[in-house]
Amino acid sequence: MIVIERIEEKDIPCLIHLSESVGWDYSSGEIKTIFQSGIVYGEKNEKGEIIASAAIISYGEKLASIGMVIVHPQYKGKGIGRRITEACIRSVSEKTPIMLIATKEGEPLYEKLGFQVVSHVSKYICNQYVTPKDYDGSKQYIFMDYDEGDSDRIVKLDEAAFGVNRRNFIQRRIEQSEQCVVVKDRENNIVGYGMSVQTPENRIIGPTVALTDNIASGIVHHLAKDYKGKLRIDVPEGKEMFMEVLETAGFQKVDQPPIMLKNSTQFLKRNGELYGIAAQVFG
């Protein structure tokens, strides 16, 4: 009999193998951050092999995010995806808004579970970054590497942009990142930050938070300019000018998956300063 159980960090190699079975590129570092930030559920077959997974990241009682919903191709069509997603839903309060970013394949299931589309993200891939022709270097701002003394102000900036305090996740993500750039004005106020995180297939730029399009473009430039591999950034709706700059830098939109919510019909209050999400599992 196949049962849902909570998966532990020792099973990370098995989760990587599972993600590879559906063509996803989860790394050990990425999955470790998921464990440090939330709960991972799985189903195992009679041999003890993980054949399905789902993770839920809880940001207090104000919001939770579901991701890493994977069912091994050999076990599709057996209701496993529904059962494991329901396990995630049951792990938080019935009043807690739950968000997820759906694949086309998963969207019908999530609708049946009470999720509804509230927005979209634009997935951009760049095979070769080039500096935009009109890039001005944002000379009125100072771009620097993260320092621990910036932590509280970054968390506050992120909270206003994302809608909920993500202190634990932000700290774990910084530890995982290849680089974390902080942007300050001449009065030493933090006006933006961004991170780059390496996966087997590409380097993700995100989360990215900034007061303006120009600052956001500068963050991407500082994170991308010395990297020769494939880049990825997932951009929330309403950032058309920023996306135009990305396209002049070599980014191409390859997908526009829906953001879905359960237990709420709209996002928590956001100030419009979120330019790049961390990853779909984190919301």
C-alpha positions as a Markdown table, in Angstrom:
| # | Residue | x | y | z |
|---|---|---|---|---|
| 1 | Met | 0.0 | 0.0 | 0.0 |
| 2 | Ile | 1.3 | 3.4 | -1.0 |
| 3 | Val | 1.0 | 6.1 | 1.8 |
| 4 | Ile | 1.9 | 9.7 | 2.0 |
| 5 | Glu | 4.7 | 10.6 | 4.5 |
| 6 | Arg | 6.9 | 13.5 | 5.4 |
| 7 | Ile | 10.2 | 13.3 | 3.6 |
| 8 | Glu | 13.5 | 14.0 | 5.3 |
| 9 | Glu | 16.7 | 15.7 | 4.0 |
| 10 | Lys | 18.4 | 12.4 | 3.7 |
| 11 | Asp | 16.1 | 11.7 | 0.8 |
| 12 | Ile | 17.3 | 14.7 | -1.3 |
| 13 | Pro | 19.2 | 12.5 | -3.8 |
| 14 | Cys | 15.9 | 10.6 | -4.4 |
| 15 | Leu | 14.0 | 13.9 | -4.9 |
| 16 | Ile | 16.6 | 15.0 | -7.4 |
| 17 | His | 16.1 | 11.7 | -9.3 |
| 18 | Leu | 12.3 | 12.2 | -9.2 |
| 19 | Ser | 12.6 | 15.8 | -10.6 |
| 20 | Glu | 14.9 | 14.5 | -13.4 |
| 21 | Ser | 12.2 | 12.0 | -14.4 |
| 22 | Val | 9.9 | 14.9 | -15.4 |
| 23 | Gly | 12.7 | 17.1 | -16.9 |
| 24 | Trp | 13.0 | 19.5 | -13.9 |
| 25 | Asp | 16.4 | 20.7 | -12.7 |
| 26 | Tyr | 16.2 | 20.8 | -8.9 |
| 27 | Ser | 19.6 | 20.9 | -7.2 |
| 28 | Ser | 20.6 | 19.7 | -3.8 |
| 29 | Gly | 21.0 | 23.3 | -2.6 |
| 30 | Glu | 17.6 | 24.2 | -3.8 |
| 31 | Ile | 15.9 | 21.3 | -2.2 |
| 32 | Lys | 17.8 | 21.9 | 1.0 |
| 33 | Thr | 16.4 | 25.4 | 1.1 |
| 34 | Ile | 12.9 | 24.0 | 0.6 |
| 35 | Phe | 13.4 | 21.7 | 3.6 |
| 36 | Gln | 14.7 | 24.6 | 5.7 |
| 37 | Ser | 11.8 | 26.8 | 4.8 |
| 38 | Gly | 8.9 | 24.3 | 4.8 |
| 39 | Ile | 7.6 | 20.7 | 4.7 |
| 40 | Val | 8.1 | 18.1 | 2.0 |
| 41 | Tyr | 5.6 | 15.3 | 1.5 |
| 42 | Gly | 6.2 | 12.2 | -0.6 |
| 43 | Glu | 4.8 | 8.8 | -1.6 |
| 44 | Lys | 7.0 | 5.8 | -1.9 |
| 45 | Asn | 6.3 | 2.5 | -3.8 |
| 46 | Glu | 6.8 | -1.0 | -2.4 |
| 47 | Lys | 10.5 | -0.7 | -3.0 |
| 48 | Gly | 10.8 | 2.4 | -0.9 |
| 49 | Glu | 11.4 | 4.6 | -3.9 |
| 50 | Ile | 9.9 | 8.1 | -3.9 |
| 51 | Ile | 7.4 | 8.3 | -6.7 |
| 52 | Ala | 5.8 | 11.6 | -5.9 |
| 53 | Ser | 6.5 | 14.8 | -4.0 |
| 54 | Ala | 5.0 | 18.1 | -3.0 |
| 55 | Ala | 6.3 | 20.9 | -0.7 |
| 56 | Ile | 4.5 | 23.6 | 1.2 |
| 57 | Ile | 6.3 | 26.7 | 2.4 |
| 58 | Ser | 4.5 | 28.5 | 5.2 |
| 59 | Tyr | 5.0 | 32.2 | 5.8 |
| 60 | Gly | 3.2 | 32.3 | 9.2 |
| 61 | Glu | -0.6 | 32.2 | 9.0 |
| 62 | Lys | -0.8 | 34.9 | 6.4 |
| 63 | Leu | 0.3 | 32.9 | 3.4 |
| 64 | Ala | 1.6 | 29.5 | 2.2 |
| 65 | Ser | 3.0 | 28.4 | -1.1 |
| 66 | Ile | 2.9 | 24.9 | -2.7 |
| 67 | Gly | 5.4 | 23.7 | -5.2 |
| 68 | Met | 7.7 | 20.8 | -6.3 |
| 69 | Val | 4.5 | 18.8 | -7.1 |
| 70 | Ile | 5.9 | 15.9 | -9.0 |
| 71 | Val | 4.5 | 12.5 | -9.9 |
| 72 | His | 6.9 | 10.0 | -11.6 |
| 73 | Pro | 5.6 | 9.4 | -15.2 |
| 74 | Gln | 5.1 | 5.7 | -14.5 |
| 75 | Tyr | 2.6 | 6.5 | -11.7 |
| 76 | Lys | 0.5 | 9.2 | -13.4 |
| 77 | Gly | -3.3 | 8.8 | -13.6 |
| 78 | Lys | -3.6 | 7.2 | -10.2 |
| 79 | Gly | -4.8 | 10.2 | -8.2 |
| 80 | Ile | -1.4 | 10.6 | -6.5 |
| 81 | Gly | -1.0 | 14.2 | -7.4 |
| 82 | Arg | -4.3 | 15.1 | -5.8 |
| 83 | Arg | -3.6 | 13.1 | -2.6 |
| 84 | Ile | -0.2 | 14.7 | -2.1 |
| 85 | Thr | -1.4 | 18.2 | -2.8 |
| 86 | Glu | -4.2 | 17.7 | -0.3 |
| 87 | Ala | -1.6 | 16.7 | 2.3 |
| 88 | Cys | 0.0 | 20.0 | 1.8 |
| 89 | Ile | -3.3 | 21.8 | 2.1 |
| 90 | Arg | -4.2 | 20.0 | 5.3 |
| 91 | Ser | -0.9 | 21.0 | 6.9 |
| 92 | Val | -2.0 | 24.7 | 7.3 |
| 93 | Ser | -5.0 | 26.4 | 8.7 |
| 94 | Glu | -8.2 | 26.4 | 6.6 |
| 95 | Lys | -8.1 | 30.2 | 6.7 |
| 96 | Thr | -4.5 | 30.5 | 5.4 |
| 97 | Pro | -4.3 | 31.7 | 1.8 |
| 98 | Ile | -2.4 | 29.2 | -0.3 |
| 99 | Met | -0.7 | 30.1 | -3.5 |
| 100 | Leu | 0.9 | 28.1 | -6.3 |
| 101 | Ile | 2.3 | 28.6 | -9.8 |
| 102 | Ala | 0.7 | 25.9 | -12.0 |
| 103 | Thr | 1.8 | 23.9 | -15.0 |
| 104 | Lys | -0.7 | 23.5 | -17.8 |
| 105 | Glu | -0.9 | 19.9 | -16.9 |
| 106 | Gly | -1.6 | 20.6 | -13.2 |
| 107 | Glu | -4.1 | 23.6 | -13.6 |
| 108 | Pro | -7.3 | 21.4 | -13.9 |
| 109 | Leu | -6.4 | 19.5 | -10.8 |
| 110 | Tyr | -5.8 | 22.7 | -8.8 |
| 111 | Glu | -9.1 | 24.1 | -10.0 |
| 112 | Lys | -10.9 | 21.0 | -8.6 |
| 113 | Leu | -9.1 | 21.6 | -5.3 |
| 114 | Gly | -10.5 | 25.1 | -5.0 |
| 115 | Phe | -7.7 | 27.2 | -6.5 |
| 116 | Gln | -8.4 | 30.0 | -8.9 |
| 117 | Val | -6.2 | 32.0 | -11.3 |
| 118 | Val | -5.4 | 35.4 | -9.9 |
| 119 | Ser | -2.3 | 36.4 | -12.0 |
| 120 | His | 0.5 | 35.1 | -14.2 |
| 121 | Val | 4.3 | 35.2 | -14.2 |
| 122 | Ser | 6.5 | 35.5 | -17.3 |
| 123 | Lys | 9.3 | 33.0 | -17.4 |
| 124 | Tyr | 12.3 | 34.4 | -19.2 |
| 125 | Ile | 15.4 | 32.5 | -20.4 |
| 126 | Cys | 18.7 | 34.1 | -21.6 |
| 127 | Asn | 21.4 | 32.0 | -23.4 |
| 128 | Gln | 23.8 | 34.9 | -23.7 |
| 129 | Tyr | 23.5 | 38.1 | -21.7 |
| 130 | Val | 24.3 | 41.4 | -23.4 |
| 131 | Thr | 24.4 | 44.8 | -21.7 |
| 132 | Pro | 21.3 | 46.8 | -22.9 |
| 133 | Lys | 22.4 | 49.6 | -25.3 |
| 134 | Asp | 20.8 | 52.4 | -23.2 |
| 135 | Tyr | 22.0 | 51.0 | -19.8 |
| 136 | Asp | 23.1 | 54.1 | -17.8 |
| 137 | Gly | 24.8 | 52.2 | -15.0 |
| 138 | Ser | 22.3 | 53.7 | -12.4 |
| 139 | Lys | 25.1 | 56.1 | -11.3 |
| 140 | Gln | 22.8 | 57.7 | -8.7 |
| 141 | Tyr | 22.8 | 54.4 | -6.8 |
| 142 | Ile | 25.5 | 52.2 | -5.2 |
| 143 | Phe | 25.5 | 48.5 | -6.0 |
| 144 | Met | 27.3 | 46.3 | -3.5 |
| 145 | Asp | 27.5 | 42.8 | -2.2 |
| 146 | Tyr | 25.3 | 41.8 | 0.7 |
| 147 | Asp | 26.5 | 42.4 | 4.3 |
| 148 | Glu | 24.9 | 40.9 | 7.4 |
| 149 | Gly | 24.2 | 44.4 | 8.6 |
| 150 | Asp | 21.7 | 44.8 | 5.7 |
| 151 | Ser | 19.6 | 41.9 | 6.8 |
| 152 | Asp | 16.8 | 43.6 | 8.7 |
| 153 | Arg | 16.3 | 46.3 | 6.0 |
| 154 | Ile | 16.2 | 43.7 | 3.2 |
| 155 | Val | 13.6 | 41.7 | 5.0 |
| 156 | Lys | 11.5 | 44.8 | 5.5 |
| 157 | Leu | 11.9 | 45.8 | 1.8 |
| 158 | Asp | 10.9 | 42.2 | 0.7 |
| 159 | Glu | 7.9 | 42.2 | 3.0 |
| 160 | Ala | 6.4 | 45.3 | 1.5 |
| 161 | Ala | 7.0 | 43.9 | -2.0 |
| 162 | Phe | 5.8 | 40.3 | -1.4 |
| 163 | Gly | 3.1 | 41.0 | 1.1 |
| 164 | Val | 4.3 | 38.9 | 4.1 |
| 165 | Asn | 7.5 | 38.6 | 6.2 |
| 166 | Arg | 9.8 | 36.0 | 4.8 |
| 167 | Arg | 12.8 | 36.4 | 7.2 |
| 168 | Asn | 13.7 | 32.7 | 7.5 |
| 169 | Phe | 13.5 | 32.1 | 3.8 |
| 170 | Ile | 15.4 | 35.2 | 2.8 |
| 171 | Gln | 18.2 | 34.3 | 5.1 |
| 172 | Arg | 18.4 | 30.7 | 3.8 |
| 173 | Arg | 18.2 | 32.0 | 0.2 |
| 174 | Ile | 21.1 | 34.4 | 0.8 |
| 175 | Glu | 23.2 | 31.5 | 2.2 |
| 176 | Gln | 22.4 | 29.4 | -0.9 |
| 177 | Ser | 23.0 | 32.2 | -3.4 |
| 178 | Glu | 25.9 | 32.7 | -5.7 |
| 179 | Gln | 25.7 | 36.4 | -5.2 |
| 180 | Cys | 23.4 | 38.8 | -3.4 |
| 181 | Val | 23.4 | 42.4 | -4.6 |
| 182 | Val | 22.1 | 45.3 | -2.4 |
| 183 | Val | 21.4 | 48.7 | -3.9 |
| 184 | Lys | 21.6 | 51.9 | -1.8 |
| 185 | Asp | 21.0 | 55.5 | -2.5 |
| 186 | Arg | 23.3 | 58.4 | -1.4 |
| 187 | Glu | 21.6 | 58.5 | 2.0 |
| 188 | Asn | 22.4 | 54.9 | 2.6 |
| 189 | Asn | 18.8 | 53.7 | 2.2 |
| 190 | Ile | 18.3 | 50.3 | 0.7 |
| 191 | Val | 16.3 | 50.7 | -2.5 |
| 192 | Gly | 16.6 | 47.2 | -4.0 |
| 193 | Tyr | 18.2 | 43.8 | -3.7 |
| 194 | Gly | 18.5 | 40.7 | -5.8 |
| 195 | Met | 20.1 | 37.2 | -5.7 |
| 196 | Ser | 21.4 | 34.7 | -8.2 |
| 197 | Val | 21.1 | 31.0 | -7.5 |
| 198 | Gln | 22.7 | 28.2 | -9.5 |
| 199 | Thr | 20.7 | 25.1 | -10.7 |
| 200 | Pro | 22.0 | 22.3 | -12.9 |
| 201 | Glu | 20.3 | 23.9 | -16.0 |
| 202 | Asn | 20.6 | 27.6 | -15.4 |
| 203 | Arg | 21.3 | 30.5 | -13.0 |
| 204 | Ile | 18.1 | 31.9 | -11.5 |
| 205 | Ile | 17.9 | 35.6 | -10.8 |
| 206 | Gly | 15.5 | 36.1 | -7.9 |
| 207 | Pro | 14.1 | 37.2 | -5.7 |
| 208 | Thr | 14.5 | 40.7 | -7.1 |
| 209 | Val | 13.0 | 43.7 | -5.3 |
| 210 | Ala | 13.5 | 47.3 | -6.4 |
| 211 | Leu | 11.9 | 50.7 | -6.1 |
| 212 | Thr | 12.0 | 51.4 | -9.9 |
| 213 | Asp | 12.4 | 49.7 | -13.3 |
| 214 | Asn | 15.9 | 51.3 | -13.6 |
| 215 | Ile | 17.1 | 49.9 | -10.3 |
| 216 | Ala | 15.7 | 46.4 | -11.1 |
| 217 | Ser | 17.5 | 46.5 | -14.5 |
| 218 | Gly | 20.7 | 47.4 | -12.7 |
| 219 | Ile | 20.4 | 44.5 | -10.3 |
| 220 | Val | 19.9 | 42.1 | -13.2 |
| 221 | His | 23.0 | 43.6 | -14.9 |
| 222 | His | 25.2 | 43.2 | -11.8 |
| 223 | Leu | 24.1 | 39.6 | -11.3 |
| 224 | Ala | 24.3 | 38.6 | -15.0 |
| 225 | Lys | 27.2 | 40.6 | -16.6 |
| 226 | Asp | 30.0 | 38.2 | -15.7 |
| 227 | Tyr | 28.1 | 34.9 | -16.1 |
| 228 | Lys | 28.5 | 33.0 | -19.4 |
| 229 | Gly | 25.8 | 30.3 | -18.9 |
| 230 | Lys | 22.0 | 30.2 | -19.2 |
| 231 | Leu | 20.0 | 32.6 | -17.1 |
| 232 | Arg | 16.4 | 32.6 | -15.9 |
| 233 | Ile | 14.1 | 35.1 | -14.3 |
| 234 | Asp | 10.4 | 34.8 | -13.6 |
| 235 | Val | 8.7 | 38.2 | -13.7 |
| 236 | Pro | 5.3 | 39.1 | -12.1 |
| 237 | Glu | 2.6 | 40.9 | -14.1 |
| 238 | Gly | 2.7 | 44.6 | -14.6 |
| 239 | Lys | 6.4 | 44.9 | -15.4 |
| 240 | Glu | 6.2 | 45.6 | -19.1 |
| 241 | Met | 8.9 | 48.2 | -19.3 |
| 242 | Phe | 11.3 | 46.0 | -17.2 |
| 243 | Met | 10.5 | 43.0 | -19.5 |
| 244 | Glu | 11.3 | 45.2 | -22.6 |
| 245 | Val | 14.8 | 45.9 | -21.1 |
| 246 | Leu | 15.2 | 42.1 | -20.4 |
| 247 | Glu | 14.5 | 41.4 | -24.0 |
| 248 | Thr | 17.1 | 43.9 | -25.3 |
| 249 | Ala | 19.6 | 42.1 | -23.0 |
| 250 | Gly | 18.9 | 38.7 | -24.6 |
| 251 | Phe | 16.1 | 37.3 | -22.5 |
| 252 | Gln | 13.2 | 35.5 | -24.3 |
| 253 | Lys | 9.8 | 34.7 | -22.8 |
| 254 | Val | 9.3 | 31.0 | -22.9 |
| 255 | Asp | 6.2 | 30.5 | -20.8 |
| 256 | Gln | 3.5 | 32.4 | -18.8 |
| 257 | Pro | 2.2 | 30.1 | -16.1 |
| 258 | Pro | -0.8 | 31.1 | -13.9 |
| 259 | Ile | -0.6 | 32.0 | -10.2 |
| 260 | Met | -3.4 | 30.3 | -8.4 |
| 261 | Leu | -4.9 | 31.0 | -4.9 |
| 262 | Lys | -7.0 | 29.0 | -2.5 |
| 263 | Asn | -8.8 | 30.5 | 0.6 |
| 264 | Ser | -8.5 | 34.0 | -1.0 |
| 265 | Thr | -9.3 | 35.8 | -4.2 |
| 266 | Gln | -6.4 | 38.2 | -4.2 |
| 267 | Phe | -2.8 | 38.7 | -3.1 |
| 268 | Leu | -1.9 | 40.2 | 0.2 |
| 269 | Lys | -1.2 | 43.9 | -0.1 |
| 270 | Arg | 1.9 | 44.4 | -2.3 |
| 271 | Asn | 3.6 | 47.7 | -3.3 |
| 272 | Gly | 4.5 | 46.7 | -6.8 |
| 273 | Glu | 8.3 | 46.5 | -6.2 |
| 274 | Leu | 8.6 | 42.7 | -6.8 |
| 275 | Tyr | 10.4 | 42.3 | -10.1 |
| 276 | Gly | 11.5 | 38.7 | -10.0 |
| 277 | Ile | 10.3 | 35.8 | -7.9 |
| 278 | Ala | 12.7 | 33.4 | -6.1 |
| 279 | Ala | 11.3 | 30.2 | -7.7 |
| 280 | Gln | 7.9 | 28.9 | -8.3 |
| 281 | Val | 7.9 | 26.7 | -5.2 |
| 282 | Phe | 8.5 | 29.8 | -3.0 |
| 283 | Gly | 5.8 | 31.9 | -4.6 |
